[in-house]
């Protein structure tokens, strides 16, 4: 009998609200220097980490920080209700939500994948 938990893969858009040239530019978002130190270390080693701020909590969002391929950084908000079963569904949702007149118009969206 296999008692291993089932792992599902979900895809979702994360909407960029801030870009930075260096991780130091993100320091102002973290009032506690120890929190920032841990955040920066994880971001540098893993390339991605989550965070919580009053703004993310007010929007019931998960904050996601990403080190981009060009060496710059992006802070994003993602929402549980935007999780989709396929990459194509997440792309379609991101296109819909960033279209002119939509909720995240003018924002870039990064497509994320997570195992749940």
C-alpha positions in Angstrom: 0.0 0.0 0.0 1.4 3.4 -1.0 1.0 5.9 1.7 2.9 8.7 0.0 1.0 12.0 -0.2 -0.1 13.0 -3.7 1.7 16.0 -5.0 -0.1 18.3 -7.3 1.5 20.9 -9.5 -0.2 24.3 -9.8 0.6 27.3 -12.0 -0.1 30.9 -11.3 0.7 34.5 -12.3 2.6 36.7 -9.9 2.1 40.4 -10.6 5.2 42.6 -10.4 4.8 45.7 -8.3 8.4 46.7 -7.8 11.7 46.2 -9.6 15.1 46.8 -8.2 18.6 46.7 -9.6 20.1 45.3 -6.4 18.9 43.4 -3.3 19.9 46.4 -1.2 17.3 48.6 -2.9 14.7 46.3 -1.3 15.9 47.0 2.3 13.4 49.8 2.9 10.6 47.3 2.6 11.9 45.5 5.8 11.8 47.4 9.0 13.7 44.7 10.9 17.3 44.3 9.7 17.4 40.6 10.8 14.3 39.9 8.7 16.0 41.6 5.7 19.3 39.7 6.3 17.4 36.3 6.2 15.3 37.4 3.2 18.4 38.6 1.2 20.3 35.4 1.9 17.5 33.2 0.8 16.9 35.3 -2.3 20.5 35.1 -3.3 20.9 31.4 -2.7 17.4 30.1 -3.9 16.6 32.8 -6.4 13.1 33.1 -5.0 11.5 33.6 -1.6 8.1 34.6 -0.1 7.5 37.6 2.2 4.7 39.2 4.1 4.1 43.0 4.3 1.1 45.0 5.5 0.4 45.7 1.8 0.4 42.0 0.9 -1.7 41.1 3.9 -4.2 43.9 3.1 -4.7 42.4 -0.3 -4.8 38.8 1.0 -1.8 38.1 -1.3 1.4 36.2 -1.0 4.5 38.3 -1.6 7.1 36.7 -3.8 10.6 38.0 -4.4 12.4 36.8 -7.5 16.0 37.2 -8.7 15.6 37.7 -12.5 17.9 36.2 -15.1 19.4 39.7 -15.8 20.5 39.9 -12.1 17.8 42.4 -11.1 15.0 41.7 -8.7 11.2 41.8 -8.7 8.7 41.9 -5.9 5.4 40.4 -6.8 1.9 39.7 -5.4 0.2 36.3 -6.1 -3.2 35.2 -5.1 -4.4 31.7 -4.2 -7.5 32.1 -6.3 -5.4 32.5 -9.4 -3.8 29.0 -9.1 -4.5 26.9 -12.2 -3.9 23.3 -13.1 -2.0 24.0 -16.3 0.6 26.5 -17.5 -1.6 27.5 -20.4 -4.5 28.3 -18.1 -2.2 30.5 -16.0 -0.9 32.3 -19.1 -4.5 32.9 -20.3 -5.4 34.3 -16.8 -2.3 36.5 -16.7 -3.2 37.9 -20.1 -6.8 38.6 -19.0 -5.8 40.3 -15.7 -3.1 42.5 -17.3 -5.2 43.6 -20.3 -6.1 47.3 -20.6 -8.9 48.2 -18.1 -8.3 45.0 -16.0 -7.3 44.6 -12.4 -3.6 44.5 -13.0 -3.3 46.5 -16.2 0.1 47.9 -16.7 1.8 45.2 -14.5 4.0 42.5 -15.8 3.2 39.0 -14.7 5.7 36.2 -13.9 4.4 32.7 -14.3 5.2 30.5 -11.3 4.9 26.8 -10.7 4.5 25.2 -7.3 4.1 21.7 -5.9 1.2 21.5 -3.4 
